Amino acid sequence: MRLYLDENIPVALALILVAAGLDCLTTREAGNLSLSDEAQLGFATQEGRVLVTFNCKDFLPLAVRWQQAGRFHAGLIVCQELVLPELVRRFRHLIARHRDEDLSNKVLWLQAATQNPNPHDS
């Protein structure tokens, strides 16, 4: 999973994800600070990266518009603004479930990890 973190996502999250072995690029590293949402999603798509953002209000409608226009993106992970330890916990859960999945044209919500109700299920 190749990630592209929107400019509002803490850079510290990128460092933690890279340390965990993920390919993670920030808008700052890419030189894309202050680009429009459309341009950010376009860049992420061109680079084959799943865009991660807190900006659900703008990116969810953008993803819908792209789908309606027959445009494809490399994936979108949205979440509410959270403290860094909770972001890390949620990303670990998401990665465990979706690491090898093709997220093209998919939108995932970064959810809280839930415990498996049946300990015999793996």
Backbone as ProteinMPNN parsed JSONL, in Angstrom:
{"seq_chain_A": "MRLYLDENIPVALALILVAAGLDCLTTREAGNLSLSDEAQLGFATQEGRVLVTFNCKDFLPLAVRWQQAGRFHAGLIVCQELVLPELVRRFRHLIARHRDEDLSNKVLWLQAATQNPNPHDS", "coords_chain_A": {"N_chain_A": [[0.853, -1.173, 0.0], [0.716, 2.064, -1.009], [0.994, 5.257, 0.261], [-0.288, 8.63, 0.379], [-0.104, 11.433, 2.15], [-2.305, 13.956, 3.006], [-1.944, 17.521, 3.491], [-2.849, 18.228, 6.038], [-2.574, 16.092, 7.68], [-0.655, 14.824, 10.35], [2.875, 15.064, 10.081], [4.391, 13.425, 11.656], [2.936, 11.053, 11.699], [3.48, 10.001, 9.179], [6.209, 9.431, 9.479], [6.105, 7.38, 11.386], [4.626, 5.438, 9.999], [6.334, 4.926, 7.845], [8.493, 3.87, 9.267], [7.299, 1.524, 9.975], [7.427, 0.158, 7.682], [5.935, 0.985, 5.504], [5.29, 2.553, 2.342], [5.249, 5.844, 2.194], [4.293, 9.108, 1.491], [4.412, 12.586, 2.017], [2.51, 15.628, 1.491], [4.154, 17.805, 1.803], [6.756, 16.713, 1.385], [6.463, 16.076, -1.295], [6.308, 18.532, -2.419], [3.878, 19.77, -2.716], [2.285, 21.484, -1.185], [-0.585, 23.435, -0.471], [-1.864, 22.944, -2.913], [-4.847, 22.483, -4.875], [-7.682, 20.463, -3.857], [-8.522, 18.781, -5.911], [-6.197, 18.71, -7.498], [-4.479, 17.487, -5.668], [-5.634, 14.933, -5.389], [-5.377, 14.111, -8.002], [-2.556, 14.07, -8.275], [-1.906, 12.057, -6.382], [-3.163, 9.884, -7.602], [-1.804, 9.726, -10.059], [0.67, 8.984, -9.096], [0.063, 6.524, -8.076], [-0.84, 6.281, -5.453], [-2.627, 5.971, -2.382], [-4.698, 8.412, -1.167], [-4.653, 10.064, 1.921], [-6.683, 11.7, 4.214], [-8.034, 14.24, 6.43], [-10.034, 15.761, 5.521], [-12.938, 15.229, 4.909], [-15.223, 16.536, 4.092], [-14.682, 17.843, 1.668], [-13.26, 15.971, 0.053], [-14.805, 13.599, -0.152], [-17.165, 14.306, -1.735], [-15.701, 15.012, -4.022], [-14.558, 12.562, -4.805], [-16.901, 11.237, -5.512], [-17.746, 12.829, -7.682], [-15.639, 12.314, -9.451], [-16.06, 9.588, -9.904], [-18.607, 9.628, -11.127], [-17.924, 10.94, -13.45], [-16.453, 9.056, -14.682], [-13.808, 8.881, -14.016], [-10.853, 7.589, -12.524], [-9.366, 6.927, -9.352], [-6.59, 6.337, -7.113], [-7.398, 5.493, -4.654], [-8.848, 6.353, -1.462], [-8.485, 7.337, 1.827], [-10.245, 8.31, 4.553], [-10.694, 10.225, 7.539], [-11.618, 11.381, 10.813], [-10.175, 14.178, 12.591], [-7.726, 13.158, 14.796], [-5.892, 12.346, 17.804], [-2.39, 11.614, 17.659], [-1.541, 8.967, 18.721], [-3.969, 7.519, 18.525], [-4.51, 7.676, 15.784], [-2.376, 6.158, 14.825], [-2.977, 3.632, 15.953], [-5.402, 3.075, 14.61], [-4.515, 3.049, 11.954], [-2.808, 0.84, 11.997], [-4.655, -1.203, 12.333], [-6.179, -0.891, 9.969], [-4.224, -1.388, 8.01], [-3.549, -4.018, 8.591], [-5.838, -5.262, 7.696], [-6.126, -4.454, 5.008], [-3.723, -4.351, 3.596], [-2.706, -5.721, 1.259], [-4.651, -5.263, -0.563], [-6.199, -3.983, -3.505], [-6.943, -0.694, -3.659], [-8.031, 0.958, -5.515], [-10.276, 3.375, -6.643], [-11.759, 3.085, -4.343], [-13.175, 4.122, -1.224], [-12.189, 4.413, 2.005], [-13.024, 4.448, 5.436], [-11.208, 5.465, 8.179], [-11.419, 3.571, 10.727], [-12.056, 2.898, 14.223], [-10.341, 0.251, 15.794], [-11.885, -2.819, 16.265], [-12.555, -5.33, 18.631], [-12.302, -8.791, 17.986], [-15.207, -10.628, 18.195], [-15.311, -13.39, 18.418], [-12.919, -15.353, 19.608], [-11.823, -17.53, 18.315], [-11.898, -17.083, 15.645], [-9.876, -16.053, 12.985]], "CA_chain_A": [[0.0, 0.0, 0.0], [1.477, 3.311, -1.117], [0.146, 6.309, 0.816], [0.006, 10.044, 0.169], [-0.774, 12.121, 3.26], [-2.739, 15.331, 2.801], [-1.134, 18.434, 4.303], [-3.352, 18.363, 7.406], [-2.207, 14.887, 8.435], [0.64, 15.075, 11.004], [4.071, 14.479, 9.479], [4.829, 12.359, 12.565], [2.284, 9.801, 11.283], [4.25, 9.492, 8.047], [7.445, 8.845, 10.0], [5.754, 6.12, 12.052], [4.227, 4.48, 8.971], [7.557, 4.548, 7.12], [9.243, 2.985, 10.167], [6.6, 0.233, 9.972], [7.646, -0.486, 6.392], [5.022, 1.443, 4.449], [5.713, 3.593, 1.42], [4.401, 6.957, 2.603], [4.777, 10.393, 1.017], [3.59, 13.704, 2.481], [2.395, 16.727, 0.531], [5.352, 18.635, 1.965], [7.86, 16.037, 0.685], [6.182, 16.108, -2.732], [6.288, 19.917, -2.867], [2.501, 20.036, -3.143], [1.507, 22.25, -0.213], [-1.542, 24.428, -0.975], [-2.545, 22.577, -4.156], [-6.28, 22.225, -4.716], [-8.032, 19.062, -3.563], [-8.523, 18.086, -7.208], [-4.803, 18.483, -7.874], [-3.912, 16.507, -4.72], [-6.126, 13.602, -5.758], [-4.745, 13.804, -9.286], [-1.169, 13.697, -8.018], [-1.905, 10.746, -5.724], [-3.547, 8.895, -8.608], [-0.684, 9.621, -11.002], [1.748, 8.284, -8.399], [-0.42, 5.227, -7.594], [-0.876, 6.36, -4.0], [-3.901, 6.184, -1.711], [-4.671, 9.695, -0.477], [-5.154, 10.032, 3.302], [-7.069, 13.066, 4.555], [-9.068, 14.56, 7.414], [-10.971, 16.634, 4.838], [-14.051, 14.445, 4.355], [-16.204, 17.466, 3.523], [-14.347, 18.152, 0.286], [-12.778, 14.84, -0.732], [-15.861, 12.623, -0.461], [-17.876, 14.74, -2.949], [-14.768, 14.961, -5.15], [-14.489, 11.162, -5.239], [-18.172, 10.941, -6.19], [-17.701, 13.504, -8.992], [-14.724, 11.566, -10.31], [-16.722, 8.335, -10.286], [-19.668, 9.968, -12.071], [-17.286, 11.354, -14.697], [-15.698, 7.925, -15.207], [-12.4, 9.023, -13.666], [-10.417, 6.654, -11.503], [-8.319, 7.37, -8.425], [-5.856, 5.216, -6.522], [-7.993, 5.175, -3.362], [-8.99, 7.464, -0.534], [-8.722, 6.983, 3.226], [-10.695, 9.511, 5.25], [-10.894, 10.056, 8.974], [-11.727, 12.613, 11.589], [-8.912, 14.535, 13.233], [-7.515, 12.386, 16.026], [-4.542, 12.441, 18.359], [-1.465, 10.723, 16.959], [-1.596, 7.548, 19.116], [-5.187, 6.887, 17.99], [-4.298, 7.532, 14.342], [-1.474, 5.022, 14.632], [-3.761, 2.414, 16.251], [-6.357, 2.838, 13.529], [-3.784, 2.666, 10.753], [-2.344, -0.557, 12.155], [-5.83, -2.039, 12.077], [-6.509, -0.796, 8.547], [-3.178, -2.043, 7.239], [-3.69, -5.46, 8.797], [-6.978, -5.746, 6.909], [-6.153, -4.029, 3.608], [-2.366, -4.141, 3.083], [-2.499, -6.259, -0.09], [-5.862, -5.018, -1.346], [-6.194, -2.867, -4.453], [-7.92, 0.283, -3.182], [-8.429, 1.826, -6.618], [-11.665, 3.842, -6.644], [-12.43, 2.788, -3.08], [-13.062, 5.091, -0.148], [-12.213, 3.73, 3.299], [-13.073, 5.274, 6.646], [-10.247, 4.978, 9.163], [-12.256, 3.269, 11.888], [-11.449, 2.346, 15.432], [-10.216, -1.204, 15.784], [-12.838, -3.524, 17.125], [-12.071, -6.66, 19.008], [-13.008, -9.898, 17.365], [-16.086, -11.222, 19.21], [-15.054, -14.821, 18.524], [-11.464, -15.488, 19.636], [-11.381, -18.639, 17.478], [-11.828, -16.591, 14.275], [-8.628, -15.325, 12.702]], "C_chain_A": [[0.899, 1.236, 0.0], [0.553, 4.458, -0.707], [0.659, 7.698, 0.463], [-0.796, 10.81, 1.203], [-1.037, 13.584, 2.927], [-2.016, 16.238, 3.791], [-1.622, 18.61, 5.731], [-3.06, 17.135, 8.273], [-0.827, 15.134, 9.068], [1.797, 14.34, 10.316], [4.588, 13.337, 10.35], [4.178, 11.025, 12.204], [3.055, 9.185, 10.12], [5.528, 8.81, 8.527], [7.19, 7.494, 10.649], [5.393, 5.057, 11.027], [5.425, 4.007, 8.151], [8.388, 3.591, 7.973], [8.615, 1.594, 10.229], [6.688, -0.457, 8.61], [6.72, -0.057, 5.279], [5.67, 2.52, 3.595], [4.76, 4.769, 1.617], [5.053, 8.266, 2.175], [3.844, 11.482, 1.545], [3.509, 14.762, 1.383], [3.62, 17.629, 0.608], [6.53, 18.026, 1.205], [7.7, 16.124, -0.831], [6.223, 17.524, -3.3], [4.912, 20.373, -3.313], [1.659, 20.786, -2.123], [0.641, 23.273, -0.938], [-2.119, 24.121, -2.348], [-4.018, 22.351, -3.868], [-6.511, 20.751, -4.4], [-8.007, 18.223, -4.834], [-7.098, 17.742, -7.634], [-4.141, 17.459, -6.954], [-4.349, 15.09, -5.092], [-5.528, 13.17, -7.097], [-3.302, 13.367, -9.121], [-1.096, 12.301, -7.408], [-2.201, 9.643, -6.738], [-2.406, 8.653, -9.594], [0.466, 8.822, -10.393], [1.332, 6.901, -7.888], [-0.481, 5.153, -6.084], [-2.293, 6.602, -3.502], [-3.789, 7.483, -0.918], [-5.315, 9.55, 0.899], [-5.458, 11.467, 3.711], [-8.055, 13.114, 5.715], [-10.234, 15.292, 6.737], [-12.08, 15.851, 4.122], [-15.018, 15.338, 3.579], [-15.937, 17.746, 2.05], [-13.977, 16.924, -0.538], [-13.849, 13.794, -1.033], [-16.679, 13.058, -1.675], [-16.978, 14.706, -4.198], [-14.659, 13.541, -5.694], [-15.763, 10.76, -5.983], [-18.182, 11.573, -7.582], [-16.787, 12.76, -9.955], [-15.387, 10.276, -10.79], [-17.797, 8.598, -11.337], [-19.108, 10.363, -13.438], [-16.469, 10.223, -15.334], [-14.201, 8.027, -14.963], [-12.069, 8.076, -12.521], [-9.37, 7.311, -10.617], [-7.718, 6.146, -7.768], [-6.378, 4.807, -5.154], [-7.956, 6.381, -2.443], [-9.265, 6.891, 0.854], [-9.066, 8.274, 3.951], [-10.879, 9.199, 6.734], [-11.091, 11.422, 9.618], [-10.37, 12.926, 12.191], [-8.828, 13.851, 14.585], [-6.11, 12.658, 16.548], [-3.677, 11.355, 17.722], [-1.527, 9.262, 17.419], [-2.835, 6.827, 18.574], [-5.086, 6.716, 16.475], [-3.43, 6.308, 14.051], [-2.213, 3.709, 14.876], [-4.691, 2.071, 15.095], [-5.66, 2.443, 12.231], [-3.269, 1.241, 10.844], [-3.476, -1.529, 11.852], [-6.163, -2.054, 10.579], [-5.495, -1.553, 7.7], [-3.26, -3.561, 7.391], [-4.8, -6.04, 7.925], [-6.849, -5.502, 5.411], [-4.78, -3.904, 2.946], [-2.208, -4.578, 1.632], [-3.691, -6.026, -1.017], [-5.655, -3.851, -2.308], [-7.301, -1.905, -4.03], [-8.37, 1.251, -4.274], [-9.932, 2.086, -6.593], [-12.439, 3.491, -5.384], [-12.203, 3.934, -2.099], [-13.196, 4.316, 1.156], [-12.265, 4.763, 4.409], [-12.109, 4.653, 7.636], [-10.973, 4.789, 10.493], [-11.442, 2.789, 13.064], [-11.401, 0.832, 15.307], [-11.233, -1.792, 16.739], [-12.269, -4.892, 17.452], [-12.932, -7.709, 18.352], [-13.878, -10.578, 18.417], [-15.861, -12.718, 19.416], [-13.544, -15.038, 18.489], [-10.938, -16.628, 18.769], [-11.332, -18.244, 16.024], [-10.533, -15.833, 14.101], [-8.676, -14.748, 11.336]], "O_chain_A": [[1.727, 1.423, 0.891], [-0.536, 4.613, -1.259], [1.856, 7.916, 0.276], [-2.025, 10.839, 1.146], [-0.122, 14.344, 2.612], [-1.53, 15.769, 4.82], [-0.867, 19.102, 6.569], [-3.288, 17.163, 9.483], [0.08, 15.608, 8.383], [1.702, 13.151, 10.013], [5.163, 12.379, 9.833], [4.794, 9.973, 12.38], [3.258, 7.971, 10.086], [5.887, 7.738, 8.039], [7.977, 6.563, 10.477], [5.802, 3.903, 11.159], [5.52, 2.83, 7.803], [8.927, 2.611, 7.46], [9.3, 0.608, 10.499], [6.101, -1.519, 8.405], [6.715, -0.669, 4.211], [6.496, 3.299, 4.072], [3.59, 4.689, 1.244], [6.227, 8.505, 2.461], [2.624, 11.32, 1.522], [4.331, 14.789, 0.466], [4.071, 18.157, -0.408], [7.224, 18.726, 0.469], [8.686, 16.233, -1.56], [6.179, 17.706, -4.516], [4.782, 21.245, -4.173], [0.431, 20.73, -2.187], [1.081, 23.899, -1.902], [-2.812, 24.969, -2.91], [-4.393, 22.057, -2.732], [-5.65, 19.906, -4.643], [-7.528, 17.089, -4.829], [-6.823, 16.625, -8.075], [-3.331, 16.651, -7.408], [-3.538, 14.164, -5.108], [-5.212, 11.996, -7.293], [-2.866, 12.404, -9.751], [-0.318, 11.461, -7.86], [-1.559, 8.593, -6.728], [-2.087, 7.509, -9.92], [1.152, 8.076, -11.092], [2.157, 6.18, -7.327], [-0.213, 4.107, -5.493], [-3.063, 7.341, -4.115], [-2.889, 7.635, -0.092], [-6.398, 8.978, 1.025], [-4.61, 12.349, 3.579], [-8.807, 12.169, 5.955], [-11.306, 15.424, 7.328], [-12.143, 15.82, 2.893], [-15.557, 14.942, 2.546], [-16.878, 17.874, 1.266], [-14.341, 16.84, -1.711], [-13.797, 13.159, -2.087], [-16.878, 12.249, -2.58], [-17.447, 14.405, -5.295], [-14.666, 13.338, -6.908], [-15.704, 10.025, -6.969], [-18.58, 10.929, -8.552], [-17.115, 12.592, -11.129], [-15.277, 9.921, -11.963], [-17.888, 7.873, -12.327], [-19.752, 10.141, -14.463], [-15.867, 10.405, -16.392], [-13.413, 7.346, -15.619], [-12.906, 7.802, -11.661], [-8.588, 8.144, -11.073], [-8.269, 5.049, -7.854], [-5.857, 3.868, -4.551], [-7.153, 7.298, -2.615], [-10.161, 6.067, 1.032], [-8.276, 9.218, 3.964], [-11.178, 8.07, 7.122], [-10.773, 12.462, 9.041], [-9.512, 12.05, 12.292], [-9.738, 13.95, 15.409], [-5.247, 13.142, 15.814], [-4.178, 10.312, 17.302], [-1.564, 8.377, 16.564], [-2.757, 5.655, 18.206], [-5.538, 5.703, 15.942], [-3.719, 5.526, 13.145], [-2.086, 2.773, 14.086], [-4.76, 0.923, 14.657], [-6.16, 1.596, 11.491], [-3.297, 0.51, 9.853], [-3.275, -2.55, 11.195], [-6.399, -3.115, 10.002], [-5.869, -2.278, 6.778], [-3.062, -4.298, 6.425], [-4.706, -7.18, 7.47], [-7.404, -6.261, 4.616], [-4.69, -3.393, 1.83], [-1.614, -3.842, 0.843], [-3.722, -6.542, -2.134], [-5.015, -2.856, -1.965], [-8.476, -2.271, -4.045], [-9.02, 2.256, -3.984], [-10.745, 1.163, -6.531], [-13.666, 3.593, -5.369], [-11.181, 4.619, -2.14], [-14.201, 3.643, 1.384], [-11.631, 5.815, 4.331], [-12.177, 3.454, 7.907], [-11.119, 5.727, 11.276], [-10.304, 2.339, 12.926], [-12.322, 0.214, 14.773], [-11.411, -1.323, 17.864], [-11.59, -5.516, 16.638], [-14.139, -7.533, 18.186], [-13.361, -11.057, 19.426], [-16.186, -13.253, 20.476], [-12.942, -14.913, 17.423], [-9.737, -16.697, 18.51], [-10.778, -18.989, 15.215], [-10.137, -15.059, 14.971], [-7.723, -14.099, 10.906]]}, "name": "protein", "num_of_chains": 1, "seq": "MRLYLDENIPVALALILVAAGLDCLTTREAGNLSLSDEAQLGFATQEGRVLVTFNCKDFLPLAVRWQQAGRFHAGLIVCQELVLPELVRRFRHLIARHRDEDLSNKVLWLQAATQNPNPHDS"}
